Amino acid sequence: MTVERTIAFVDLAGFTALTEVHGDAAAIDLLDTFSAVARLAVGCGAELVKTIGDAVMLAAPDPSTGIAAVRRVFEECYDKDSFLEPRGGLHHGPVIARDGDYFGATVNLAARVASRAGTGQALATTAVAQAARDAGLDTVELGPQQLRNILEPVDIWAVELCPTHVDMSVDPVCRMRLSCQAAVARVRHAGSEHWLCSLDCLRTFAAAPDRYI
């Protein structure tokens, strides 16, 4: 059956780096938390379709509902101390619904858009960006982007889902986001201060600081 859906993919930036520093057990615990965050956040007509490694796939009947769901996921991630920053991408269009999952070009394009997002960034195609503007969110036009395995360039917009948290920093080693109060150590290198979440990250950074700048 073909239906219209807004498809979104949200993952955690720096997940591989965190796994290398803190180990598999800590990484799995973080993924469990992320899945719980996504399940709680979708609500109001959106659905959590599935988890794929450190990413979740969401679906909503319209762009406004999709934007609201992704925004809740971002906010929940930012509300948690010692957590990785989210990043995501959204696209609206026809999809094939089958056995609780969605397939087709719209899904593929949403995944490609998400893959271009930077840390803490949400990217969207034009129809979704318009819904974001209607919701009062700031958007920035990035222009046509050539995406992998997509024949024609796609107009992409950056959507500001969450306000900046001025008291937060990102551990340069494991990429975990943490408040300055929760940091285990603060070091100064190359004229900048860096906040670290654990003694393991501190030792790793001290051994080769330029690798993480």
Secondary structure, 3 states (H helix, E strand, C coil): CEEEEEEEEEEECCHHHHHHHHCHHHHHHHHHHHHHHHHHHHCCCCEEEEEECCEEEEEECCHHHHHHHHHHHHHHHHHCCCEECEEEEEEEEEEEEECCEEECHHHHHHHHHHHCCCCCCEEECHHHHHHHHHCCCCEEEEEEECCCCCCCCEEEEEECCCCCCCCEEECCCCCEEEEHHHCCEEEEECCEEEEECCHHHHHHHHHCHHHHC
